[in-house]
Amino acid sequence: MTLTISRRTTLALGAAAAASTLFKPHVARAAAPFEQPKLPFAEDALAPQISARTVALHYGKHHKGYYTKLNELVPNTPYADMTLEEVVKQSKAKGDDAIFNQAGQAWNHEFYWQQFAGGPTKPNAALEEAATRDFGGVSGMNEAIVAQADKVFGTGWVWLVKDGDKLAVRGYQDAGNPVPDGLKPLLGIDVWEHAYYLDYENRKADHIKTVLADRVNWKWVGEQFA
């Protein structure tokens, strides 16, 4: 009897030990260094110019994916202790394309969503005056943005920037933006197909014209210019 009890006890203790190993409570992982900001409006707030479905996919899949990938790449690198903007600048300068592509797209989209919040509005006096001086007017500025978008082959961005005291339009491939070039971004138009294809199919120019006319918070853009 004593031997039987000992064997049962031993078996029970062994099973308990195995269970404690198998079912050990999960230890929460440290928070990721970069976190996607919340969308600054409801998903349907940009409709009909940009549909709720496009926003849901653009923000919830594409934008989120850049943060996910970036957070897989930066641990145990100097980038883990930088701000997102610093990562964009440093990775571009060092030619770390894998890091730059994810950080650039994460940053670009943060800017992209902000320029629509509270819109549409008209340009303030300072921005309108600058547009008149540098492009012949707001309509001329918008035409320059659309024209530049046509020059971006494939994926990329078109940016309205402040270059010194003047306005300028710059086109960038893929994740590019004007920050590493020392230019101040004022407006960013995403010309990746996921930004417009569900709503406009291949009519990229129509998408850009509509967004500029009826979605952008030009008051916010003017504040960046000021």
Backbone bond lengths (Angstrom), bond angles and torsions (degrees), N, CA, C in turn:
res aa  C-N    CA-C-N  psi(-1)  N-CA   C-N-CA  omega(-1)  CA-C   N-CA-C  phi
1 M - - - 1.469 - - 1.519 111.33 -
2 T 1.322 114.97 -43.95 1.458 119.23 -179.45 1.517 111.17 -60.95
3 L 1.370 115.20 -41.79 1.456 119.76 179.03 1.527 111.34 -63.16
4 T 1.354 116.19 -41.48 1.470 120.32 179.43 1.516 111.10 -61.68
5 I 1.328 117.02 -44.79 1.461 121.12 179.94 1.527 110.27 -62.32
6 S 1.325 117.65 -41.38 1.459 121.40 -178.99 1.517 110.75 -63.22
7 R 1.341 114.90 -42.78 1.466 117.70 179.12 1.515 111.00 -65.53
8 R 1.327 116.74 -41.94 1.477 119.59 177.97 1.518 110.62 -63.22
9 T 1.321 115.01 -42.07 1.469 118.72 179.97 1.523 110.51 -62.24
10 T 1.333 113.89 -44.14 1.464 118.25 179.66 1.520 111.58 -61.76
11 L 1.330 115.82 -43.65 1.455 120.11 178.89 1.523 111.71 -63.67
12 A 1.323 115.28 -41.47 1.467 119.55 179.82 1.512 111.27 -64.09
13 L 1.346 115.98 -43.91 1.457 119.52 179.16 1.519 111.59 -63.83
14 G 1.331 115.58 -38.40 1.456 119.36 178.14 1.513 112.04 -65.02
15 A 1.323 116.21 -41.90 1.468 120.43 178.60 1.517 111.06 -64.79
16 A 1.331 116.20 -39.86 1.463 120.20 179.24 1.515 110.83 -63.98
17 A 1.340 115.28 -40.98 1.459 118.65 179.30 1.518 111.20 -64.31
18 A 1.329 115.26 -42.25 1.472 119.08 178.24 1.505 111.24 -62.86
19 A 1.326 116.15 -42.22 1.462 119.97 180.00 1.517 111.04 -63.34
20 S 1.347 116.21 -39.53 1.463 119.18 -178.94 1.522 110.58 -65.10
21 T 1.363 115.21 -30.99 1.458 118.95 177.26 1.522 111.11 -74.51
22 L 1.341 116.38 -43.91 1.457 121.09 -177.50 1.517 112.55 -68.46
23 F 1.303 117.08 -36.88 1.461 121.26 -171.89 1.520 112.46 -112.99
24 K 1.322 115.63 29.27 1.456 119.77 176.98 1.527 109.03 -62.29
25 P 1.341 118.25 132.69 1.464 120.28 -178.42 1.523 111.60 -55.39
26 H 1.349 115.82 139.82 1.459 121.17 -179.18 1.522 110.05 -67.69
27 V 1.316 116.31 131.86 1.457 121.25 176.62 1.520 107.75 -90.34
28 A 1.318 116.95 122.66 1.463 121.04 -176.88 1.520 110.73 -61.84
29 R 1.350 115.82 134.21 1.455 120.96 177.23 1.517 109.73 -75.04
30 A 1.320 115.72 148.85 1.461 120.01 177.74 1.525 109.74 -59.50
31 A 1.318 116.69 147.44 1.462 121.69 -179.03 1.520 110.30 -59.14
32 A 1.316 116.16 143.57 1.460 121.10 178.28 1.518 109.74 -63.98
33 P 1.332 118.53 148.86 1.468 120.33 -176.26 1.522 114.20 -68.64
34 F 1.341 118.05 -25.95 1.458 120.14 -179.12 1.525 109.64 -124.51
35 E 1.324 115.57 132.25 1.459 121.38 -174.55 1.519 110.08 -124.41
36 Q 1.294 116.80 131.43 1.456 121.72 178.81 1.522 110.07 -67.37
37 P 1.342 117.97 124.96 1.469 119.76 176.88 1.524 110.93 -65.99
38 K 1.308 115.49 156.44 1.452 119.72 176.60 1.529 110.04 -67.67
39 L 1.307 115.60 148.03 1.459 120.89 175.30 1.535 108.13 -61.77
40 P 1.336 118.88 129.52 1.463 120.58 -173.49 1.533 114.56 -80.77
41 F 1.317 117.37 18.73 1.460 122.08 177.31 1.525 107.83 -164.44
42 A 1.317 116.89 169.41 1.458 120.72 177.02 1.526 110.15 -69.31
43 E 1.332 116.93 154.85 1.457 120.43 -176.51 1.526 112.91 -60.48
44 D 1.338 117.49 -27.17 1.464 119.68 -178.61 1.524 113.19 -96.13
45 A 1.339 117.19 8.71 1.469 120.42 -174.15 1.521 113.37 -71.40
46 L 1.322 118.59 -20.33 1.464 121.05 -177.55 1.521 113.19 -97.18
47 A 1.335 116.41 -2.00 1.462 121.11 179.79 1.530 110.42 -70.68
48 P 1.324 118.33 148.76 1.468 127.25 5.27 1.526 114.21 -89.07
49 Q 1.333 117.90 -5.48 1.465 119.00 -176.76 1.529 111.64 -62.68
50 I 1.337 116.15 -39.95 1.461 121.97 173.49 1.526 106.11 -131.32
51 S 1.300 117.40 117.33 1.465 120.91 -172.32 1.524 112.72 -71.42
52 A 1.319 115.49 159.88 1.460 121.34 177.70 1.529 110.49 -60.81
53 R 1.320 116.96 -36.82 1.464 119.78 -179.94 1.528 110.96 -64.98
54 T 1.335 116.30 -41.95 1.458 119.34 177.63 1.523 110.90 -62.77
55 V 1.333 116.84 -44.82 1.471 120.26 179.13 1.520 110.81 -61.52
56 A 1.330 117.09 -43.24 1.462 120.74 -178.82 1.520 111.24 -60.86
57 L 1.312 117.28 -44.38 1.458 120.51 179.59 1.525 111.92 -72.89
58 H 1.314 115.91 -40.93 1.461 121.23 -176.98 1.530 110.47 -65.45
59 Y 1.320 115.77 -48.00 1.468 120.22 -179.17 1.528 111.95 -79.61
60 G 1.317 116.09 -48.59 1.459 120.34 -171.41 1.509 115.15 -77.48
61 K 1.330 117.78 -22.49 1.463 121.37 -179.70 1.526 111.65 -110.60
62 H 1.331 116.16 -61.06 1.464 119.77 -174.86 1.531 112.35 -68.98
63 H 1.328 116.63 -56.35 1.467 119.26 -178.18 1.529 111.00 -61.08
64 K 1.295 116.67 -45.50 1.469 120.44 178.48 1.520 111.30 -59.36
65 G 1.317 116.23 -38.96 1.456 120.61 -178.23 1.516 113.36 -62.53
66 Y 1.335 117.37 -33.02 1.463 119.76 178.79 1.526 110.61 -65.93
67 Y 1.322 117.01 -39.44 1.461 120.22 177.58 1.528 111.02 -66.75
68 T 1.310 116.01 -42.09 1.464 119.90 179.46 1.515 110.82 -58.83
69 K 1.317 116.32 -48.26 1.457 120.50 -178.59 1.527 111.27 -67.80
70 L 1.324 117.07 -41.06 1.466 120.25 179.27 1.522 110.74 -60.04
71 N 1.326 116.20 -42.00 1.463 120.37 -179.23 1.518 112.84 -70.81
72 E 1.314 117.60 -16.54 1.464 120.95 172.49 1.527 111.26 -81.09
73 L 1.328 116.31 -25.76 1.463 120.76 -173.47 1.525 114.43 -93.10
74 V 1.340 118.04 -29.50 1.471 119.45 -169.91 1.528 116.61 -86.44
75 P 1.342 121.68 -20.14 1.471 118.71 -179.92 1.532 112.00 -55.25
76 N 1.343 114.41 140.40 1.469 122.04 179.01 1.525 112.86 65.78
77 T 1.340 115.46 24.01 1.461 120.89 172.84 1.526 108.05 -126.45
78 P 1.322 118.38 161.11 1.468 120.45 177.65 1.531 113.03 -59.59
79 Y 1.337 117.18 -23.50 1.458 120.85 -177.73 1.533 112.65 -65.68
80 A 1.318 116.67 -23.49 1.466 120.15 -176.74 1.521 112.44 -63.38
81 D 1.331 117.58 -21.84 1.462 121.42 -178.03 1.520 112.99 -103.89
82 M 1.337 116.83 8.33 1.458 120.67 -178.64 1.525 111.08 -100.30
83 T 1.331 116.00 162.64 1.455 120.35 167.94 1.522 108.21 -74.41
84 L 1.318 116.40 163.08 1.461 119.99 -179.49 1.523 111.10 -59.56
85 E 1.317 117.62 -41.02 1.465 120.41 179.70 1.527 111.26 -64.70
86 E 1.326 116.66 -38.67 1.458 120.02 177.30 1.523 111.29 -64.68
87 V 1.333 116.37 -38.30 1.460 119.93 177.26 1.522 110.09 -61.71
88 V 1.330 116.76 -42.94 1.462 121.18 178.53 1.528 110.30 -58.08
89 K 1.313 116.88 -48.77 1.460 121.03 -177.65 1.521 111.84 -65.71
90 Q 1.337 116.02 -48.91 1.462 120.15 -174.28 1.524 112.38 -69.78
91 S 1.316 116.78 -41.52 1.464 119.27 -179.22 1.525 111.16 -66.95
92 K 1.324 116.67 -35.20 1.460 120.15 176.33 1.523 110.42 -66.25
93 A 1.318 116.24 -45.26 1.461 121.12 -178.61 1.524 112.05 -63.53
94 K 1.330 116.65 -34.89 1.465 121.28 -177.04 1.524 113.22 -90.72
95 G 1.319 116.78 -4.05 1.454 119.64 -179.27 1.509 114.27 72.41
96 D 1.341 116.57 24.55 1.472 121.30 177.16 1.528 108.66 -83.73
97 D 1.308 116.33 78.29 1.455 121.41 -171.31 1.523 113.26 -61.15
98 A 1.319 117.71 -38.88 1.465 120.28 -178.28 1.525 110.80 -61.64
99 I 1.327 116.22 -42.08 1.465 120.87 177.77 1.525 110.21 -71.10
100 F 1.332 116.32 -46.15 1.465 119.74 -176.37 1.522 112.27 -60.22
101 N 1.327 117.11 -42.31 1.459 119.62 -177.44 1.518 111.85 -59.05
102 Q 1.321 117.09 -42.21 1.469 120.36 -179.14 1.529 111.26 -75.77
103 A 1.321 116.91 -44.75 1.464 120.64 -179.70 1.519 111.21 -66.25
104 G 1.334 115.90 -41.15 1.458 119.81 179.15 1.515 112.04 -61.74
105 Q 1.320 116.66 -44.72 1.451 119.65 179.45 1.529 111.99 -69.24
106 A 1.316 118.08 -35.96 1.466 120.37 175.91 1.530 109.67 -62.08
107 W 1.326 116.59 -46.32 1.471 121.04 -179.43 1.524 110.79 -67.23
108 N 1.320 116.87 -45.83 1.467 120.75 -178.51 1.522 111.44 -54.97
109 H 1.322 116.03 -43.87 1.457 119.43 -176.95 1.515 112.65 -73.41
110 E 1.318 118.49 -32.00 1.471 119.37 173.14 1.526 109.15 -57.29
111 F 1.321 115.91 -46.04 1.460 121.18 179.17 1.523 110.70 -64.90
112 Y 1.315 115.57 -43.53 1.459 122.24 -176.67 1.528 111.63 -56.45
113 W 1.324 117.94 -48.76 1.460 120.59 -178.05 1.529 111.13 -67.14
114 Q 1.317 117.34 -37.82 1.463 120.18 -177.28 1.527 112.63 -62.71
115 Q 1.331 116.97 -34.01 1.462 119.60 -175.97 1.526 112.86 -70.53
116 F 1.329 117.20 -14.05 1.464 121.24 177.97 1.526 112.51 -96.45
117 A 1.311 117.71 -21.83 1.467 121.14 -177.09 1.526 110.17 -61.94
118 G 1.322 116.37 128.79 1.456 120.54 179.47 1.508 114.58 81.74
119 G 1.327 118.20 -0.86 1.456 120.99 -178.38 1.518 112.13 -92.16
120 P 1.341 115.59 175.85 1.465 126.69 0.16 1.531 112.10 -84.42
121 T 1.317 115.22 151.49 1.466 121.93 174.28 1.523 108.29 -140.00
122 K 1.311 116.10 166.68 1.459 120.99 178.62 1.528 110.30 -88.93
123 P 1.330 117.77 155.59 1.468 120.63 176.63 1.527 110.99 -61.50
124 N 1.335 115.70 144.88 1.464 118.36 175.23 1.526 109.55 -76.53
125 A 1.326 115.80 175.59 1.465 120.35 -172.55 1.527 112.11 -61.39
126 A 1.340 117.27 -41.15 1.463 120.23 -176.76 1.525 111.32 -65.28
127 L 1.330 116.55 -43.29 1.460 119.91 179.95 1.529 110.54 -68.98
128 E 1.305 116.91 -40.36 1.466 120.21 179.40 1.525 110.63 -63.89
129 E 1.322 116.23 -39.89 1.470 120.23 178.00 1.529 110.85 -63.79
130 A 1.334 116.47 -42.52 1.464 120.28 179.28 1.526 110.60 -66.39
131 A 1.344 117.00 -39.57 1.462 120.31 178.74 1.525 111.05 -63.90
132 T 1.322 116.80 -37.95 1.457 121.44 177.69 1.519 110.74 -65.74
133 R 1.314 115.92 -42.75 1.472 120.80 179.81 1.535 112.24 -65.43
134 D 1.343 117.21 -42.64 1.459 121.07 -170.69 1.522 114.92 -97.89
135 F 1.354 116.65 -20.56 1.463 119.40 -177.64 1.527 113.47 -133.00
136 G 1.318 117.28 1.53 1.453 120.10 -177.65 1.510 113.56 83.58
137 G 1.325 117.34 5.11 1.465 121.89 178.48 1.515 110.97 139.19
138 V 1.331 115.58 171.99 1.458 121.08 -179.79 1.527 110.66 -63.06
139 S 1.326 116.73 -39.58 1.469 119.17 179.36 1.522 110.77 -63.55
140 G 1.332 116.82 -39.45 1.457 120.67 177.08 1.521 111.93 -65.05
141 M 1.315 116.90 -37.04 1.461 121.32 176.88 1.526 110.77 -64.16
142 N 1.325 115.98 -44.55 1.460 120.01 179.01 1.525 111.81 -64.69
143 E 1.320 116.19 -38.01 1.463 119.85 177.11 1.526 110.91 -63.46
144 A 1.326 116.63 -36.69 1.467 120.69 178.52 1.523 110.71 -67.00
145 I 1.321 116.94 -36.17 1.471 120.80 177.75 1.523 110.29 -65.28
146 V 1.330 116.40 -45.67 1.469 120.47 179.57 1.528 110.49 -63.75
147 A 1.330 116.47 -41.72 1.468 120.35 -179.53 1.523 110.91 -64.41
148 Q 1.317 116.83 -39.87 1.459 120.39 179.30 1.524 111.18 -66.75
149 A 1.320 116.72 -35.60 1.468 120.75 178.60 1.525 110.71 -61.30
150 D 1.320 116.79 -33.84 1.460 120.47 179.83 1.527 111.70 -69.64
151 K 1.334 116.53 -20.61 1.462 121.37 -179.56 1.533 112.34 -87.91
152 V 1.325 116.65 -13.32 1.460 120.03 177.79 1.517 107.60 -82.24
153 F 1.311 116.78 108.06 1.449 120.74 -175.69 1.529 109.84 -81.59
154 G 1.316 115.88 125.24 1.465 119.27 -179.45 1.512 111.43 76.10
155 T 1.314 116.27 -129.87 1.464 120.94 -175.20 1.517 111.52 -92.50
156 G 1.327 116.00 151.39 1.457 119.40 177.71 1.513 113.01 160.71
157 W 1.324 114.53 -162.41 1.466 122.31 -175.33 1.522 109.93 -138.85
158 V 1.335 114.95 152.66 1.460 121.79 170.01 1.521 107.04 -119.26
159 W 1.321 115.68 130.68 1.464 120.55 -175.35 1.526 111.03 -122.56
160 L 1.327 115.42 134.68 1.461 121.66 164.68 1.515 105.78 -89.63
161 V 1.327 116.88 125.12 1.454 120.31 -173.36 1.524 110.75 -128.66
162 K 1.312 113.33 162.58 1.454 121.10 170.35 1.520 106.65 -102.50
163 D 1.325 115.69 115.54 1.460 122.37 -179.77 1.517 107.31 -113.01
164 G 1.329 116.17 98.87 1.460 119.78 -170.14 1.514 108.58 70.65
165 D 1.305 116.98 -119.35 1.464 121.41 176.63 1.526 112.12 -104.67
166 K 1.324 117.34 4.11 1.455 120.91 -173.93 1.526 111.99 -110.29
167 L 1.314 114.71 159.10 1.460 121.61 173.07 1.526 109.05 -88.88
168 A 1.315 115.28 146.06 1.459 120.53 176.75 1.520 108.40 -150.37
169 V 1.325 117.04 159.86 1.456 122.96 177.32 1.522 108.00 -117.51
170 R 1.325 115.91 131.59 1.460 121.23 -178.68 1.534 110.20 -130.34
171 G 1.302 116.87 139.64 1.451 122.03 175.49 1.522 110.63 -108.05
172 Y 1.317 116.83 141.08 1.467 122.18 -179.23 1.520 109.48 -134.28
173 Q 1.317 115.74 144.15 1.455 120.97 175.91 1.533 110.68 -80.18
174 D 1.292 115.48 149.12 1.468 123.90 169.33 1.534 112.14 54.05
175 A 1.337 118.27 -114.02 1.470 121.62 -174.88 1.522 113.01 -94.11
176 G 1.320 116.71 9.12 1.454 120.34 -172.74 1.514 114.19 -63.74
177 N 1.323 114.76 149.65 1.462 121.97 174.01 1.524 108.88 -152.59
178 P 1.338 118.16 167.49 1.464 120.21 -173.37 1.515 115.15 -79.77
179 V 1.319 118.85 -5.65 1.464 121.18 -174.83 1.526 112.59 -59.03
180 P 1.343 119.75 -48.73 1.468 118.83 179.47 1.524 113.80 -64.00
181 D 1.328 117.11 -18.87 1.464 120.98 -179.98 1.519 112.80 -88.33
182 G 1.323 117.13 1.46 1.457 120.73 179.56 1.520 114.11 76.97
183 L 1.322 117.15 16.22 1.460 122.04 177.31 1.525 109.65 -98.33
184 K 1.327 116.25 149.49 1.456 119.86 -179.20 1.525 109.99 -92.84
185 P 1.327 118.58 117.00 1.468 119.96 178.81 1.521 111.70 -73.25
186 L 1.322 115.50 137.01 1.469 121.88 178.69 1.524 111.56 -115.33
187 L 1.324 116.20 -33.55 1.467 122.64 -176.88 1.519 107.92 -153.64
188 G 1.323 116.68 135.34 1.456 120.18 178.77 1.517 111.30 -127.57
189 I 1.320 116.83 124.09 1.459 121.42 178.20 1.525 108.78 -108.18
190 D 1.316 115.38 120.26 1.456 122.70 179.90 1.525 108.54 -79.16
191 V 1.329 117.00 119.62 1.462 119.40 178.23 1.535 111.62 -111.75
192 W 1.339 116.87 20.09 1.454 119.93 164.45 1.535 106.97 -68.75
193 E 1.315 116.68 146.76 1.462 119.59 -175.65 1.523 113.24 -62.67
194 H 1.335 117.66 -28.52 1.470 117.91 -178.93 1.523 112.15 -65.33
195 A 1.334 117.54 -15.88 1.463 120.68 -179.34 1.526 112.69 -77.39
196 Y 1.334 117.16 -20.73 1.467 118.11 -172.45 1.528 115.69 -143.54
197 Y 1.334 118.94 -13.55 1.457 119.44 -166.64 1.525 113.79 -66.02
198 L 1.313 118.48 -34.55 1.467 120.07 179.47 1.526 111.55 -63.83
199 D 1.315 116.51 -31.65 1.464 121.16 -176.24 1.529 113.47 -96.93
200 Y 1.325 117.01 -32.60 1.465 120.34 -172.29 1.529 113.22 -123.39
201 E 1.334 117.09 0.26 1.466 121.59 -175.35 1.533 109.25 52.54
202 N 1.318 119.03 -123.85 1.462 120.06 -176.52 1.531 113.53 -92.23
203 R 1.313 117.50 10.46 1.476 121.15 -177.07 1.530 110.14 -89.31
204 K 1.308 114.79 67.82 1.465 121.16 -176.97 1.530 112.23 -59.98
205 A 1.319 116.77 -43.67 1.465 120.62 -178.08 1.528 111.19 -62.26
206 D 1.335 116.85 -39.59 1.466 120.16 178.88 1.531 110.57 -62.82
207 H 1.317 115.84 -40.76 1.465 120.18 177.77 1.521 110.44 -59.67
208 I 1.307 117.00 -48.41 1.469 120.52 -176.39 1.519 111.00 -65.45
209 K 1.327 117.54 -44.19 1.461 120.63 178.83 1.528 111.42 -59.36
210 T 1.328 115.82 -43.55 1.465 120.48 -178.39 1.520 111.60 -66.28
211 V 1.321 116.00 -42.68 1.470 120.38 -179.72 1.522 110.81 -64.81
212 L 1.317 116.65 -43.32 1.469 119.91 179.76 1.523 111.51 -64.02
213 A 1.327 116.48 -38.33 1.460 120.49 -176.55 1.519 113.26 -79.19
214 D 1.335 117.13 -35.19 1.465 119.08 -166.88 1.522 115.93 -130.28
215 R 1.333 119.34 10.86 1.451 118.87 -178.16 1.517 113.78 -134.75
216 V 1.316 118.25 -32.04 1.464 121.44 -174.22 1.528 111.10 -70.00
217 N 1.319 115.60 138.35 1.457 121.91 171.51 1.530 107.41 -86.47
218 W 1.333 115.74 87.99 1.462 120.34 -175.92 1.521 112.21 -67.12
219 K 1.319 116.98 -23.21 1.467 119.26 174.76 1.521 109.54 -63.13
220 W 1.332 117.27 -42.61 1.466 122.03 177.85 1.519 110.67 -64.59
221 V 1.344 116.84 -41.54 1.461 120.81 177.50 1.517 109.96 -60.29
222 G 1.336 116.69 -42.55 1.454 121.01 178.48 1.515 112.76 -63.30
223 E 1.327 116.94 -33.80 1.475 120.62 176.81 1.523 110.99 -66.11
224 Q 1.340 116.89 -35.70 1.468 119.83 176.45 1.537 110.10 -67.49
225 F 1.328 115.89 -37.22 1.457 120.67 178.85 1.527 111.23 -65.82
226 A 1.324 115.34 -38.77 1.466 119.62 -178.80 1.524 112.02 -70.68
